[in-house]
Amino acid sequence: MTWHDLHHSDLGVDDLYDVLALRNRVFVVEQDCCYQDIDGLDLVADTRHLLARASSGSALAQVRGGAGVQSVVGYARLLAPAAGEAGAPARIGRVIVSAEARGQALGRRLMERALASCATHWPDAGVELSAQAHLRAFYASLGFEPVSDVYDEDGIPHVDMRLTP
């Protein structure tokens, strides 16, 4: 597994294509959720993209264009705290593990790296996320607690969660 923690300005065309393809494959097709994934936040301010790529020789790798291509099998988008808002949190979103990579604790490693990246880039900010409600216990195991009631987002129950100190 190769990890990349990239500022949006360092995100290459192939990286962006692979990320959007994975998000489309899982969030839109697999979860049968018709929504506007490209929301204008991927390439703004200090947005960061955390990618996990399968080694090209592994069973998870999918060749997209020739030998040596590594497939994105895990991803999270990290949004910087809103500028000018005192106490604004960083936000982790679009957390995703490809179907082929599930069951290998990649989601936990992805979130641990996302939290470490937030601590590095925005050390004084809290961290929040909007979790699919069925993943509440998973996020709680990483130190998050619910701060909202369950609500519907694009037909899927969600809950807002905040990292507790």
Buried (B, 14 or more C-beta within 10 A) or exposed (E): BEEBBBBBEEBEEEBBEBBBBBBEBBBBEEBEBEEEBEEEBBEEEBBBBBBBBBEBEBEBBBEEEEEEBBBBBBBBBBBBBBEEEEEBBBBBBBBBBBEBBEEBEBBEBBBEBBBEBBBEBBEEBBBBBBBBBEBBEBBBEBBBEBEEEBEEBEEBEBBBBBBEE
